[in-house]
């Protein structure tokens, strides 16, 4: 199963550790993630740099998406309910 997080990017659902809400422009988002060491040792992949609303944490990467965390979580719940 895969979760679509925007701009044709799919992530294996089993690789997802967490989905987090982020607000603001890119500099504000960087301030938010610097406070949390979970994000610092992973590669940062930006799906859209203009309007970041959420990030998806995996063991190797942090994906920054313009899709809200609520929408991503709903997509994930839909995937799990179909199994």
C-alpha positions in Angstrom: 0.0 0.0 0.0 1.2 3.5 -0.8 0.2 6.9 0.4 0.0 9.8 -2.2 1.5 12.9 -0.6 1.3 15.3 -3.6 2.9 15.9 -7.0 2.9 12.2 -7.9 5.0 11.2 -4.9 4.0 7.9 -3.2 5.4 6.5 0.1 5.1 3.0 1.2 2.5 3.1 4.1 4.6 0.7 6.2 7.6 3.0 6.1 5.7 6.0 7.6 6.6 6.7 11.2 4.4 9.8 11.6 2.5 12.6 9.9 2.8 16.1 11.4 1.1 19.4 10.8 3.3 22.4 9.9 2.3 26.0 9.4 3.9 28.9 7.6 6.5 29.7 5.0 9.7 27.8 4.5 11.8 29.7 7.1 9.1 29.2 9.8 8.9 25.5 9.0 12.7 25.2 9.3 12.4 26.8 12.8 9.7 24.3 13.7 11.7 21.3 12.6 15.1 22.4 14.1 13.4 22.1 17.5 12.9 18.4 17.0 15.9 16.1 16.5 13.9 13.4 14.8 14.0 15.5 11.6 17.6 16.5 11.6 19.3 13.2 10.7 17.0 12.5 7.7 17.1 13.7 4.2 14.6 16.5 3.6 12.5 16.2 0.4 10.2 19.1 -0.5 7.1 18.2 -2.5 6.2 21.9 -2.7 8.3 24.7 -1.1 5.7 27.4 -1.4 2.9 26.1 0.8 4.1 23.5 3.3 1.3 22.2 5.4 2.6 18.9 6.7 5.6 16.6 6.9 5.7 12.8 6.7 8.5 11.1 8.7 10.0 7.9 7.5 13.2 6.1 8.7 15.3 7.7 6.0 13.5 10.9 4.9 11.2 13.7 5.9 8.8 14.7 3.1 7.3 18.2 3.2 3.9 18.3 1.5 1.4 21.0 0.6 -1.4 18.6 1.6 -2.7 19.0 5.2 -1.9 16.3 7.7 -5.6 15.7 8.3 -6.1 14.8 4.6 -3.1 12.6 4.6 -4.3 10.8 7.7 -7.7 10.3 6.2 -6.1 8.8 3.1 -4.1 6.4 5.3 -7.2 5.4 7.2 -9.0 4.7 4.0 -6.1 2.5 2.8 -6.2 0.6 6.1 -9.9 0.1 6.0 -9.7 -1.4 2.5 -7.3 -4.2 3.6 
